[in-house]
Amino acid sequence: MGKIIKALLFLALLGLLGLTGYAYVADLSPSKGEVKVPVTLNAD
């Protein structure tokens, strides 16, 4: 029973560390800019 509790605590700690790392990395937002591409329509 002690091994299960230790494993759960280890997984909880690992999840907390992963969530903390994701919070730091996920804040990287892409640069925004306007993109203009000409489109040719076949309007016969």
N, C-alpha and C positions, 0 to 999 in steps of 0.2 A: 504494500500500500504506500510505503514511503517513496518508492521509486516512481510511482505514478504522480504523486504530488510534486516531486522534484522535477519530473519531466514537464508537468503543466506549468510550473513556475518558470522553468527555462524557456518554454515556448512563449509564455506571456512576456518575458523580458526580451526575447528575440523579436516578438511582434512590436513591442514598444520602441525598440531601437530602429526597426524597419520603418515604423511610422514617423519617427523623428527624422530619419534620413530622407524619407519621401517629402516631408514638409519643407526641408531645406532645398531639395532639388526641384520640386514641382513648382516653385515660384518663378522659374525661368520662363518668361513669356516671350513669344516670338515678336520680332519687329513688324510693325504694321506699315503698310504702304499701298498706294493705289496702283493697280495694274490695268493698263489699257491694251487690249488686243483687238485688232480689226477683224471683223467677221464678214464674210461674203455670203450673202443669201441668194439662193436661186429662186427669184420671184418672176417666173415667166408667165 
